[in-house]
Amino acid sequence: MDVRSELKSIIAKKASTLKKVCEDIERTKNYKILPNNITNKLRRKTIKFEEVQEILDILGYHIEFVENKK
């Protein structure tokens, strides 16, 4: 699964919308982020790691790196 699908799935699980997530980021992080910009970045696969982290933080998730078992 790609980042776009994962984020959409997590947002849906939290019964939220990208617009609401962006509003929450604006309220807590004190800078404006538009849902349209995030959608375009996800579609073009140009979203920054930090932006994904902020979105996940608002949704109550985090990124974890786990070593593959051999």
Contact map, one row per residue, 1 for C-alpha under 8 A:
1110110000000000000000000000000000000000000000000000000000000000000000
1111110000000000000000000000000000000000000000000000000000000000000000
1111111000000000000000000000000000000000010000000000000000000000000000
0111111100000000000000000000000000000000011000000000000000000000000000
1111111110000000000000000000000000000000000000000000000000000000000000
1111111111000000000000000000000000000000000000000000000000000000000000
0011111111100000000000000000000000000000000000000000000100000000000000
0001111111110000000000000000000000000000000000000000000000000000000000
0000111111111000000000000000000000000000000000000000000000000000000000
0000011111111100000000000000000000000000000000000000000000100000000000
0000001111111111110000000000000000000000000000000000000000100000000000
0000000111111111100000000000000000000000000000000000000000000000000000
0000000011111111000000000000000000000000000000000000000000000000000000
0000000001111111000000000000000000000000000000000000000000100000000000
0000000000111111100000000000000000000000000000000000000000000000000000
0000000000111111110110000000000000000000000000000000000000000000000000
0000000000110011111110000000000000000000000000000000000000000000000000
0000000000100001111111000000000000100000000000000000000000000000000000
0000000000000000111111100000000001100000000000000000000000000000000000
0000000000000001111111110000000000000000000000000000000000000000000000
0000000000000001111111111000000000000000000000000000001001100000000000
0000000000000000011111111100000111100000000000000000001000000000000000
0000000000000000001111111110000110000000000000000000000000000000000000
0000000000000000000111111111000000000000000000000000000001000000000000
0000000000000000000011111111111110000000000000000000011001000000000000
0000000000000000000001111111111110000000000000000000000000000000000000
0000000000000000000000111111111000000000000000000000000000000000000000
0000000000000000000000011111110000000000000000000000000000000000000000
0000000000000000000000001111111000000000000000000000000000000000000000
0000000000000000000000001111111100000000000000000000000000000000000000
0000000000000000000000001110111110000000000000000000000000000000000000
0000000000000000000001101100011111000000000000000000000000000000000000
0000000000000000000001101100001111101100000000000000000000000000000000
0000000000000000001001000000000111111100000000000000000000000000000000
0000000000000000011001000000000011111110000000000000000000000000000000
0000000000000000000000000000000001111111000000000000000000000000000000
0000000000000000000000000000000011111111100000000000000000000000000000
0000000000000000000000000000000011111111110000100000000000000000000000
0000000000000000000000000000000000111111111000000000000000000000000000
0000000000000000000000000000000000011111111100000000000000000000000000
0000000000000000000000000000000000001111111111100000000000000000000000
0011000000000000000000000000000000000111111111100000000000000000000000
0001000000000000000000000000000000000011111111000000000000000000000000
0000000000000000000000000000000000000001111111100000000000000000000000
0000000000000000000000000000000000000000111111100000000000000000000000
0000000000000000000000000000000000000000111111110000000000000000000000
0000000000000000000000000000000000000100110111111011000000000000000000
0000000000000000000000000000000000000000000001111111000000000000000000
0000000000000000000000000000000000000000000000111111100000000000000000
0000000000000000000000000000000000000000000000011111110000000000000000
0000000000000000000000000000000000000000000000111111111000000000000000
0000000000000000000000000000000000000000000000111111111100000000000000
0000000000000000000000000000000000000000000000001111111110000110000000
0000000000000000000000001000000000000000000000000111111111000000000000
0000000000000000000011001000000000000000000000000011111111100000000000
0000001000000000000000000000000000000000000000000001111111111110000000
0000000000000000000000000000000000000000000000000000111111111100000000
0000000000000000000010011000000000000000000000000000011111111000000000
0000000001100100000010000000000000000000000000000000001111111000000000
0000000000000000000000000000000000000000000000000000000111111100000000
0000000000000000000000000000000000000000000000000000000111111110000000
0000000000000000000000000000000000000000000000000000100110011111000000
0000000000000000000000000000000000000000000000000000100100001111100000
0000000000000000000000000000000000000000000000000000000000000111110000
0000000000000000000000000000000000000000000000000000000000000011111000
0000000000000000000000000000000000000000000000000000000000000001111100
0000000000000000000000000000000000000000000000000000000000000000111110
0000000000000000000000000000000000000000000000000000000000000000011111
0000000000000000000000000000000000000000000000000000000000000000001111
0000000000000000000000000000000000000000000000000000000000000000000111
